[in-house]
Amino acid sequence: MTQDNAQAAPAVDPNAPVVNPQAVYIKDCSFEAPNGPFVPNAGGNPTVNLNLGTRANALGQDMHEIVLTVNLEAKAGDKTVWLLELQQAGAFLIRNLAADQVAQVLSIVAPNYLLSYARATVSDLLVKGGFPPFLLPLVTFEALHARAAAQQQQAAPPSPSVN
């Protein structure tokens, strides 16, 4: 006599919140080193300017593309040592979340996820260009999200009062 000990798999709740990366990719990338690694030393290490930005695009129902843009420029005095522009992107499936939660995923969770990929790409490009690696710093996307939300509230026109 055999007994069937197999248990049924637990049912997946179709209304459960879902945030799943579907793809991570380089959308655009540019690296320039006008003089290669042979820039005369202008009094020490070059100055590196960093600008980060994010944007989100709807790709379809529940599918969103988030693009983390990284612009880096290293200068020694008035000479450009290297210039790097990267758009690190990801496609994310986001389902069954409230609008404010979707906004947090698009501006906090997804950029945090993409930052490690961007950090590796930046470091690899610089090493392949003949320079020491540059590690992108940790970024607090939560603070940037809060600042953007506060700016939107200040920019919103006051609601009319009813007397």
MARRO-608973 format. One line per 8 residues: number of its first residue (from 1); their letters; for each residue x, y, z of N, C-alpha, C, O, CB. Coordinates in Angstrom, 3 decimals. Each point is the difference from the previous one (the first is absolute). Glycine has a CB too. Example, Ala and Ser with C-alpha at 12.3 -4.5 7.8 and 13.67 -1.06 7.14 Angstrom:
<recs>
1 = as = 13.190,-5.690,7.800,-0.890,1.190,0.000,0.900,1.200,0.000,1.036,-0.019,0.665,-2.928,-1.154,0.581; 1.542,2.223,-1.966,0.820,1.190,0.060,-0.770,1.090,0.730,0.509,1.108,0.169,0.675,-1.736,-2.314;
</recs>
This chain:
<recs>
1 = mtqdnaqa = 0.819,-1.177,0.000,-0.819,1.177,0.000,0.870,1.249,0.000,0.919,0.110,0.811,-2.725,-1.366,0.382; 1.537,2.173,-2.065,0.754,1.245,-0.026,-0.922,1.142,0.353,-1.190,0.004,-0.316,2.765,-0.915,-1.414; -0.994,1.856,2.382,-0.761,1.201,0.352,0.554,1.172,-0.783,1.205,0.112,-0.226,-1.703,-1.002,2.541; -0.384,1.735,-2.712,0.427,1.195,-0.724,0.314,1.080,1.033,-0.902,0.625,0.559,-0.514,-1.221,-2.612; 2.718,0.806,2.295,0.418,0.997,0.986,0.223,1.367,-0.612,0.335,0.952,0.704,0.701,-2.768,0.596; -1.218,1.919,-2.594,0.226,1.293,-0.663,-1.048,0.998,0.473,-1.198,-0.284,-0.010,2.198,-0.862,-2.017; -0.546,2.284,2.430,-0.911,1.056,0.430,-0.163,0.991,-1.131,0.927,0.233,-0.776,-0.249,-0.518,3.187; -1.832,0.854,-2.500,-0.248,1.017,-1.024,0.821,1.242,0.318,0.124,0.409,1.154,-2.458,-1.302,-1.560;
9 = apavdpna = 2.881,1.472,-0.633,0.774,1.230,0.180,-0.939,1.101,0.467,-1.150,0.059,-0.433,2.818,-0.747,-1.354; -1.189,1.558,2.666,-0.866,1.079,0.455,-0.395,0.893,-1.177,0.804,0.275,-0.890,0.288,-0.339,3.165; -2.319,0.497,-2.256,-0.504,0.857,-1.078,0.661,1.373,0.079,0.182,0.557,1.082,-2.389,-1.794,-1.084; 2.556,1.761,-1.149,0.597,1.325,-0.073,-1.128,1.015,-0.089,-0.895,-0.118,-0.836,2.998,-0.771,-0.292; -2.049,1.874,1.990,-1.032,1.033,0.017,0.183,0.908,-1.214,1.026,0.671,-0.106,-1.155,-0.753,2.641; -0.841,0.120,-3.458,0.143,0.848,-1.188,-0.034,1.491,0.322,0.337,0.825,-0.850,-1.396,-2.637,-0.463; 0.654,2.164,2.539,-0.057,1.412,0.393,1.197,0.414,0.848,0.048,1.123,0.502,-2.527,-1.261,-0.586; 3.438,-0.755,0.245,1.185,0.315,0.799,0.851,1.039,-0.728,0.084,-0.022,-1.228,-0.103,-2.299,2.243;
17 = pvvnpqav = 0.648,3.229,-0.271,0.887,0.981,-0.641,1.171,-0.690,-0.691,0.559,-0.969,0.513,-1.207,2.670,1.213; 1.007,-1.184,-2.901,1.092,-0.567,-0.783,0.926,1.123,-0.442,-0.448,0.997,-0.566,-1.016,-2.908,-0.217; 2.754,1.746,1.043,1.051,0.865,-0.540,1.123,-0.929,-0.418,0.737,-0.517,0.839,-1.367,2.537,0.634; 0.757,-2.230,-2.781,1.009,-0.929,-0.518,0.784,0.640,-1.137,-0.589,0.469,-0.974,-0.853,-2.414,1.632; 2.774,1.968,-0.539,0.792,0.447,-1.159,-0.114,-1.041,-1.107,0.087,-1.201,0.255,1.530,2.470,1.243; -1.809,-0.806,-2.714,-0.127,-0.885,-1.150,1.260,0.019,-0.869,0.340,-1.001,-0.631,-2.815,1.377,0.669; 3.162,0.764,-0.067,1.221,0.140,-0.799,0.800,1.173,0.540,-0.564,0.982,0.482,-0.565,-1.954,-2.537; 2.436,0.861,1.970,0.913,1.100,0.329,0.933,0.136,-1.190,0.564,-0.984,-0.476,-0.695,0.588,3.021;
25 = yikdcsfe = 0.291,1.639,-3.025,0.767,0.182,-1.221,0.582,1.410,-0.073,-0.470,0.921,0.669,-0.987,-2.608,-1.818; 2.489,1.831,0.319,0.569,1.314,-0.280,-0.787,0.576,-1.167,0.004,-0.556,-1.098,2.329,-0.101,1.943; -2.997,1.759,-0.603,-0.798,0.649,-1.044,0.884,0.882,-0.877,-0.192,0.072,-1.214,-1.828,-0.118,2.717; 2.987,0.716,-0.882,0.929,0.860,-0.740,1.263,0.134,0.833,-0.048,0.002,1.230,-1.846,1.276,-2.371; 3.030,-1.166,0.452,1.271,0.103,0.708,1.011,0.724,-0.879,0.075,-0.237,-1.205,-0.560,-1.887,2.486; 1.257,3.006,-0.665,1.055,0.714,-0.706,1.169,0.210,0.950,-0.183,0.398,1.151,-1.501,0.749,-2.660; 2.888,-1.419,1.015,1.220,0.241,0.773,0.995,0.703,-0.905,0.285,-0.459,-1.106,-0.681,-1.579,2.580; 0.920,3.156,-0.992,1.001,0.749,-0.764,1.187,0.304,0.904,-0.158,0.432,1.142,-1.633,0.582,-2.628;
33 = apngpfvp = 2.972,-1.250,0.950,1.243,0.366,0.663,0.848,0.688,-1.065,0.776,-0.667,-0.684,-0.883,-1.284,2.383; -0.023,3.274,-1.857,0.635,0.706,-1.111,1.497,-0.255,-0.139,0.521,-0.018,-1.115,-2.244,1.729,1.408; 2.418,-1.906,0.818,1.445,-0.222,-0.052,0.392,-1.377,0.514,1.165,-0.243,0.316,-0.840,2.684,-0.029; -1.296,-3.338,-0.205,0.300,-1.291,0.610,0.385,0.229,1.451,-0.378,1.014,0.586,1.128,-1.982,-2.805; -0.015,0.055,2.799,0.399,0.181,1.400,1.214,0.914,0.169,0.583,0.056,1.082,-1.498,-2.313,-0.633; 1.306,2.984,-1.522,1.231,0.802,0.019,-0.282,1.482,0.178,0.420,0.816,-0.821,0.648,-2.513,-0.638; -1.773,2.050,2.519,-0.292,1.407,0.284,1.029,0.476,1.013,0.199,-0.637,1.034,-2.702,0.361,-1.508; 3.158,1.394,0.179,0.964,0.505,0.973,-0.679,0.284,1.330,-1.121,0.507,0.050,2.486,0.474,-1.906;
41 = naggnptv = -0.669,-1.314,2.920,-0.554,0.212,1.326,-0.097,1.493,0.285,0.999,0.719,-0.037,-0.046,-2.914,0.821; -2.157,2.644,-0.503,-0.228,1.423,0.290,-0.197,0.190,1.496,-1.049,0.470,0.439,0.014,-0.119,-2.717; 2.041,-0.715,3.058,-0.062,0.248,1.431,-0.776,-1.040,0.784,-0.668,0.356,0.971,0.848,2.006,-1.516; -0.123,-3.609,0.175,-0.661,-1.042,0.786,-1.050,-0.744,-0.788,0.016,-0.041,-1.230,0.409,1.380,3.241; -1.329,-1.920,-1.272,-1.063,-0.794,-0.620,-0.974,0.893,-0.757,-0.224,1.149,0.382,0.449,-2.858,1.436; -0.796,1.185,-2.879,-0.993,0.794,-0.728,-1.261,0.198,0.838,-0.298,-0.785,0.901,1.205,-0.088,-3.073; -1.624,1.920,1.859,-1.286,0.272,0.621,-1.065,-0.742,-0.793,-0.051,0.098,-1.226,0.818,2.179,2.076; -1.613,-3.016,-0.149,-1.053,-0.769,-0.665,-1.348,0.611,0.358,-0.346,0.136,1.174,1.747,-2.256,-1.124;
49 = nlnlgtra = -2.152,2.484,-1.082,-1.359,0.503,0.181,-0.964,-1.116,-0.346,0.146,-0.664,-1.026,0.550,3.046,0.496; -1.686,-2.585,1.392,-0.977,-1.064,-0.169,-1.403,0.584,-0.019,-0.362,0.792,0.870,1.899,-2.425,0.266; -2.321,1.244,-2.125,-1.422,0.344,-0.062,-0.777,-1.284,-0.222,0.327,-0.791,-0.885,0.153,3.121,-0.027; -1.513,-2.532,1.723,-0.872,-1.159,-0.131,-1.417,0.466,-0.272,-0.418,1.056,0.476,1.886,-2.403,1.063; -2.194,0.571,-2.294,-1.403,0.284,-0.238,-0.745,-1.293,-0.253,0.597,-1.016,-0.356,-0.024,3.274,-0.572; -1.870,-2.216,1.112,-0.835,-1.161,-0.293,-1.229,0.449,-0.773,-0.448,1.142,0.103,1.267,-2.328,1.972; -1.343,0.257,-2.844,-1.289,0.232,-0.650,-0.683,-1.347,-0.167,0.643,-1.047,-0.058,0.210,3.122,-1.158; -2.172,-2.014,1.142,-0.785,-1.216,-0.154,-0.919,0.152,-1.198,-0.564,1.068,-0.241,0.671,-1.527,2.719;
57 = nalgqdmh = -0.247,-0.624,-3.220,-0.880,-0.049,-1.165,-0.897,-1.223,0.131,0.458,-1.076,0.383,1.258,2.256,-1.850; -2.984,-1.011,1.151,-0.896,-1.152,-0.028,0.241,-0.767,-1.295,-0.017,0.582,-1.085,-1.721,0.627,2.500; 1.962,-2.509,-1.301,0.217,-0.843,-1.175,-1.277,-0.740,-0.390,-0.120,-0.492,-1.122,2.526,0.229,1.777; -3.328,0.188,0.242,-1.254,-0.712,-0.203,-0.671,-0.137,1.337,0.467,0.541,1.002,0.427,-1.792,-2.998; -1.994,0.526,2.012,-0.696,-0.184,1.269,0.905,-0.734,0.978,0.473,-1.099,-0.289,-2.699,1.060,-0.892; 2.462,0.634,2.314,0.808,-0.567,1.090,1.496,-0.108,-0.310,0.751,-0.509,0.832,-2.768,-0.741,-0.179; 2.469,1.707,-1.812,1.422,-0.083,-0.355,0.559,1.413,-0.115,-0.557,0.849,-0.697,0.206,-3.052,-0.524; 1.459,2.441,1.915,0.607,1.330,0.026,1.490,-0.101,-0.284,0.669,-0.933,0.444,-2.401,1.722,1.199;
65 = eivltvnl = 2.240,0.185,-2.391,1.436,0.118,-0.226,0.504,1.125,0.880,-0.540,1.106,-0.015,0.370,-1.970,-2.376; 1.207,0.575,3.154,0.650,1.016,0.824,1.401,0.165,-0.555,0.703,-0.981,-0.242,-2.083,0.420,2.332; 1.786,1.822,-2.293,1.320,0.301,-0.540,0.752,0.842,1.027,-0.447,1.078,0.391,-0.407,-1.177,-2.796; 1.998,-0.414,2.828,0.902,0.733,0.885,1.091,0.597,-0.880,0.766,-0.727,-0.634,-1.251,-0.802,2.644; 0.549,2.856,-2.044,0.985,0.695,-0.824,1.165,0.439,0.881,-0.194,0.639,1.035,-1.608,0.144,-2.641; 3.005,-1.133,1.183,1.226,0.357,0.724,0.871,0.809,-0.945,0.351,-0.471,-1.082,-0.460,-1.615,2.551; 0.459,3.300,-1.067,0.942,0.837,-0.757,1.182,0.303,0.910,-0.162,0.563,1.082,-1.702,0.466,-2.503; 3.047,-1.407,0.970,1.237,0.233,0.749,0.988,0.731,-0.885,0.153,-0.323,-1.178,-0.535,-1.740,2.574;
73 = eakagdkt = 1.054,3.052,-0.821,1.054,0.710,-0.721,1.173,0.203,0.943,-0.149,0.562,1.085,-1.535,0.600,-2.588; 2.862,-1.629,1.072,1.226,0.197,0.770,0.830,1.067,-0.697,0.260,-0.082,-1.200,-0.284,-2.321,2.044; 0.436,3.405,-0.076,0.803,1.085,-0.560,1.255,0.189,0.837,-0.029,-0.085,1.228,-2.039,1.212,-2.131; 3.164,-0.872,0.211,1.257,0.375,0.639,0.274,1.424,-0.448,0.418,0.235,-1.133,0.501,-2.646,1.203; -1.156,3.351,0.818,0.089,1.402,-0.392,-1.114,0.300,-0.991,-1.175,-0.219,0.295,3.683,0.248,0.083; -2.142,0.469,-1.549,-1.006,0.285,-1.023,-0.088,-1.090,-1.062,-0.738,0.142,-0.974,1.129,2.270,1.375; 0.358,-3.503,-0.220,-0.002,-1.100,-0.979,-0.939,-1.121,0.446,-0.014,-0.401,1.164,2.386,0.967,-1.808; -3.149,-1.053,-0.310,-0.858,-1.144,0.272,0.846,-1.264,-0.043,0.642,-0.295,-1.008,-2.663,1.480,0.033;
81 = vwllelqq = 2.016,-1.931,2.078,0.723,-1.262,0.072,-0.857,-1.093,-0.631,0.457,-0.733,-0.876,0.763,1.470,2.980; -2.461,-0.836,-1.650,-0.951,-0.929,-0.593,-1.416,0.480,0.249,-0.272,0.777,0.915,1.884,-2.673,-0.603; -2.498,1.406,-1.156,-1.420,0.337,0.069,-0.777,-1.289,-0.218,0.246,-0.725,-0.964,0.135,3.114,0.120; -1.314,-2.670,1.737,-0.768,-1.232,-0.084,-1.482,0.321,0.169,-0.401,0.676,0.947,2.353,-2.018,-0.048; -2.747,0.849,-1.827,-1.454,0.144,0.081,-0.604,-1.387,-0.135,0.321,-0.744,-0.927,-0.271,3.105,-0.046; -0.930,-2.701,1.910,-0.594,-1.334,0.031,-1.490,0.113,0.298,-0.418,0.747,0.885,2.609,-1.755,-0.130; -2.979,0.256,-1.509,-1.416,-0.178,0.317,-0.197,-1.478,0.307,-0.109,-0.829,-0.903,-0.634,2.787,-0.588; 0.700,-2.268,2.775,-0.226,-1.372,0.459,-1.501,-0.155,0.196,-0.606,0.744,0.773,2.907,-0.909,0.366;
89 = agaflirn = -2.899,-0.784,-1.824,-1.456,-0.120,0.016,-0.441,-1.376,0.481,0.766,-0.963,0.015,-0.893,2.611,-1.883; -1.130,-1.694,2.257,-0.605,-1.258,0.400,-1.483,0.021,-0.290,-0.646,1.046,0.062,2.380,-1.345,1.705; -2.263,-0.860,-2.081,-1.447,-0.163,-0.176,-0.520,-0.727,1.232,0.520,-1.048,0.384,-0.348,0.985,-2.945; -1.203,0.629,3.172,-0.535,-0.534,1.243,-1.498,-0.266,-0.142,-0.752,0.840,-0.493,2.520,0.395,1.802; -2.175,-2.403,-0.872,-1.411,-0.339,0.080,-0.488,0.469,1.366,0.512,-0.438,1.030,-0.269,-1.577,-2.607; -1.229,2.903,1.584,-0.532,0.560,1.240,-1.514,-0.167,-0.057,-0.668,0.543,-0.881,2.596,1.145,1.127; -2.455,-2.448,0.706,-1.423,-0.330,-0.044,-0.587,0.010,1.415,0.672,-0.350,0.970,-0.304,-1.041,-3.052; -1.616,1.793,2.171,-0.779,-0.052,1.247,0.567,0.887,1.101,0.015,-0.383,1.170,-0.652,-1.926,-1.772;
97 = laadqvaq = 1.099,3.486,0.226,0.470,0.984,0.980,-0.813,1.273,-0.156,-0.469,0.319,-1.093,2.804,-1.299,1.074; -2.498,1.700,1.112,-0.653,1.303,-0.044,0.899,0.977,-0.747,1.206,-0.220,-0.104,-2.420,-0.236,2.284; 0.635,1.526,-2.696,0.748,0.976,-0.810,1.210,0.553,0.744,1.063,0.151,-0.602,-3.185,0.447,-0.557; 1.997,-0.292,2.453,1.142,0.538,0.745,1.092,-1.050,0.162,1.182,0.341,0.032,-2.723,1.216,1.183; 1.161,-2.829,-1.111,0.987,-1.071,0.098,0.711,-0.216,-1.334,1.202,-0.266,-0.025,-2.582,-0.817,1.815; 0.651,1.196,-2.891,0.617,-0.104,-1.331,1.024,1.120,-0.163,1.102,-0.226,-0.500,-3.208,-0.823,-0.469; 1.734,2.263,1.394,0.932,1.136,-0.093,1.265,-0.269,0.801,1.091,0.359,-0.443,-3.026,1.203,0.140; 1.816,-2.179,1.460,1.182,-0.320,0.803,0.866,-1.062,-0.677,1.227,0.085,0.042,-2.512,0.498,2.027;
105 = vlsivapn = 0.666,-1.565,-2.683,0.776,-1.022,-0.718,0.751,0.647,-1.155,1.179,-0.282,-0.214,-2.853,-1.504,0.846; 0.987,2.663,-1.386,0.620,0.623,-1.172,1.128,0.956,0.371,0.971,0.125,-0.746,-3.145,-0.339,-0.426; 2.061,0.887,2.312,1.009,1.017,0.334,0.976,-0.420,1.101,0.994,0.689,0.231,-2.659,0.993,-0.912; 1.402,-2.796,1.359,0.900,-0.429,1.078,0.519,-1.418,-0.242,1.205,-0.206,-0.146,-2.445,1.694,1.745; 0.336,-2.458,-1.642,0.390,-1.409,-0.048,0.744,-0.324,-1.298,1.092,-0.567,0.037,-3.074,-0.009,1.397; 1.399,0.932,-2.575,0.630,-0.335,-1.287,1.348,0.705,-0.191,0.960,-0.657,-0.403,-3.246,0.322,-0.556; 2.403,1.655,1.232,1.330,0.618,-0.131,1.044,-0.618,0.929,1.158,-0.153,-0.387,-2.297,2.256,-0.263; 0.734,-2.463,1.882,0.934,-0.679,0.903,0.465,-1.313,-0.605,1.177,-0.345,0.102,-2.293,1.409,1.872;
113 = yllsyara = 0.215,-1.794,-2.597,0.328,-1.271,-0.634,0.977,0.217,-1.160,0.962,-0.753,-0.155,-3.221,-0.163,0.818; 2.010,1.936,-1.469,0.823,0.258,-1.180,1.375,0.585,0.343,0.943,-0.142,-0.779,-3.047,0.497,-0.495; 2.222,0.299,2.426,1.255,0.669,0.352,1.181,-0.958,0.050,1.099,0.366,-0.417,-2.422,1.285,1.703; 1.129,-2.858,-0.792,1.131,-0.939,0.077,0.477,-0.398,-1.398,1.198,-0.182,-0.216,-2.074,-0.682,2.416; -0.052,0.729,-3.150,0.395,-0.297,-1.381,0.757,1.191,-0.599,1.010,-0.183,-0.678,-3.013,-1.350,0.411; 1.518,2.736,0.516,0.671,1.203,-0.507,1.391,0.131,0.613,0.949,0.368,-0.692,-3.179,0.763,0.383; 2.356,-1.428,1.601,1.296,0.088,0.676,1.009,-0.927,-0.660,1.144,0.393,-0.231,-2.294,0.189,2.385; 0.743,-1.803,-2.460,0.904,-0.967,-0.644,0.365,0.456,-1.410,1.157,-0.120,-0.402,-2.172,-1.738,1.763;
121 = tvsdllvk = 0.052,2.378,-2.117,0.267,0.447,-1.370,0.974,1.170,-0.009,0.935,0.022,-0.800,-3.215,-0.795,0.107; 2.069,1.741,1.573,0.888,1.169,0.073,1.416,-0.441,0.336,0.954,0.423,-0.653,-2.880,1.034,1.370; 2.068,-2.289,0.280,1.323,-0.462,0.409,0.692,-0.753,-1.132,1.178,0.233,-0.273,-1.978,-0.375,2.644; 0.071,-0.760,-3.033,0.584,-0.776,-1.104,0.429,0.894,-1.161,1.083,-0.189,-0.554,-2.514,-1.748,1.216; 0.602,2.904,-1.035,0.353,0.889,-1.109,1.263,0.798,0.300,0.866,0.145,-0.863,-3.281,0.009,0.262; 2.519,0.359,1.812,1.180,0.785,0.343,1.263,-0.856,-0.002,1.043,0.439,-0.485,-2.489,1.072,1.851; 1.363,-2.717,-0.834,1.166,-0.888,0.013,0.399,-0.349,-1.434,1.187,-0.012,-0.326,-1.885,-0.932,2.572; -0.279,0.663,-3.099,0.298,-0.324,-1.403,0.519,1.217,-0.757,0.652,-0.145,-1.034,-2.419,-1.622,1.094;
129 = ggfppfll = 1.482,2.966,0.448,0.530,1.221,-0.606,1.391,0.362,0.509,0.581,0.996,-0.430,-2.912,-0.212,0.179; 2.865,-1.591,1.166,1.352,0.237,0.499,0.062,0.814,1.282,1.073,0.471,0.377,-0.341,-0.597,-2.702; -1.859,0.299,3.000,-0.061,0.806,1.211,-0.331,-0.880,1.198,-0.487,-1.120,-0.156,-0.221,3.123,-1.189; 0.976,-1.485,2.546,-0.426,-0.750,1.186,-1.529,-0.035,0.068,-0.662,0.894,-0.527,2.780,-0.227,1.756; -2.679,-1.688,-0.588,-1.457,-0.068,0.086,-0.562,1.153,0.824,0.649,0.495,0.922,-0.519,-2.982,-1.140; -1.322,2.900,-0.120,-0.742,0.987,0.779,-1.254,-0.701,0.490,-0.777,-0.521,-0.800,1.689,2.520,-0.536; -1.111,-2.013,2.641,-1.179,-0.649,0.564,-1.061,1.053,0.296,0.224,0.931,0.774,1.199,-2.777,0.213; -2.568,1.679,-1.611,-1.098,0.923,0.266,-0.342,-0.055,1.486,-0.020,-1.080,0.590,-0.884,0.791,-2.946;
137 = plvtfeal = 0.638,1.432,2.961,-0.335,0.002,1.429,-1.402,-0.554,0.242,-0.806,-0.120,-0.923,2.314,2.095,1.252; -1.774,-2.302,0.907,-1.350,-0.386,0.381,-0.901,1.222,-0.158,0.404,1.125,0.293,0.453,-2.903,1.331; -2.053,1.547,-2.079,-0.949,1.087,-0.233,-1.258,-0.296,0.802,-0.484,-1.131,0.024,1.417,1.590,-2.352; -1.450,0.562,2.977,-1.228,-0.145,0.759,-1.164,0.445,-0.872,-0.403,1.163,0.026,1.623,-0.791,2.165; -1.749,-1.306,-2.957,-1.117,0.319,-0.879,-1.253,0.342,0.805,-0.885,0.698,-0.494,1.855,-2.209,-1.256; -1.046,1.018,2.998,-1.138,0.338,0.853,-0.047,1.504,0.254,-1.066,0.611,-0.066,1.189,-2.882,1.149; 1.024,2.862,-0.796,0.055,1.443,0.251,-0.325,0.782,-1.267,-0.682,1.023,0.063,2.393,-1.401,1.732; -1.232,-0.092,-2.941,-0.304,0.677,-1.259,-1.493,-0.077,-0.305,-0.584,0.969,-0.486,2.886,-1.507,-0.362;
145 = haraaaqq = -2.924,-0.609,1.133,-1.437,-0.165,-0.207,-0.780,0.954,0.910,-0.950,0.650,-0.437,1.308,-3.070,-0.209; 0.055,2.495,1.911,-0.682,0.885,0.952,0.148,1.461,-0.420,-0.950,0.777,0.102,1.361,-2.440,1.743; 0.783,2.039,-2.320,0.222,1.378,-0.441,-0.867,0.327,-1.220,-0.584,1.081,-0.075,2.942,-1.182,0.965; -2.441,-0.825,-1.838,-0.828,0.222,-1.192,-1.470,0.108,0.377,-0.722,0.825,-0.560,2.393,-2.068,-0.836; -2.126,0.421,2.339,-1.395,0.063,0.443,-0.290,1.334,0.676,-1.063,0.586,-0.204,1.039,-3.081,0.489; 0.975,2.977,0.522,-0.182,1.299,0.672,-0.036,1.130,-1.016,-0.791,0.932,0.145,1.955,-1.813,1.896; -0.324,0.816,-3.066,0.003,1.037,-1.033,-1.305,-0.011,-0.788,-0.494,1.059,-0.388,2.988,-1.239,0.227; -3.057,-0.998,-0.079,-1.272,-0.080,-0.710,-1.123,0.606,0.830,-0.889,0.658,-0.539,1.684,-2.718,-0.642;
153 = qqaappsp = -0.756,1.839,2.491,-1.021,0.576,0.866,0.090,1.524,0.016,-1.025,0.682,-0.012,1.070,-2.757,1.415; 1.171,2.609,-1.375,0.184,1.448,0.005,-0.412,0.611,-1.327,-0.508,1.120,-0.036,2.370,-1.379,1.670; -1.650,-0.467,-2.727,-0.320,0.526,-1.328,-1.482,-0.111,-0.326,-0.490,0.685,-0.898,2.777,-1.301,0.172; -3.016,-0.257,1.459,-1.417,-0.185,-0.279,-0.766,1.253,0.404,0.249,0.573,1.060,-0.033,-3.067,-0.724; -1.152,2.915,-1.188,-0.788,1.185,0.364,-0.880,-0.306,1.195,-0.474,-1.125,0.156,0.493,1.907,-2.539; -0.242,0.222,3.232,-0.836,-0.250,1.183,-1.415,-0.348,-0.433,-0.529,0.555,-0.963,1.931,1.027,2.338; -1.999,-2.510,-0.646,-1.354,-0.384,-0.345,-0.962,1.110,0.418,0.192,0.627,1.041,0.392,-3.078,-0.791; -1.615,2.694,-1.053,-0.927,1.088,0.315,-0.751,-0.311,1.287,-0.375,-1.143,0.261,0.131,1.683,-2.709;
161 = svn = 0.037,0.484,3.233,-0.748,-0.180,1.235,-1.457,0.357,-0.235,-0.330,0.881,-0.793,2.381,-0.383,2.165; -2.897,-1.199,-0.666,-1.440,0.246,-0.122,-0.464,0.684,1.263,0.238,-0.486,1.105,-0.570,-1.519,-2.612; -0.329,3.132,1.342,-0.511,0.737,1.178,-1.446,-0.245,0.199,-0.594,0.535,0.936,2.278,1.196,-1.267;
</recs>
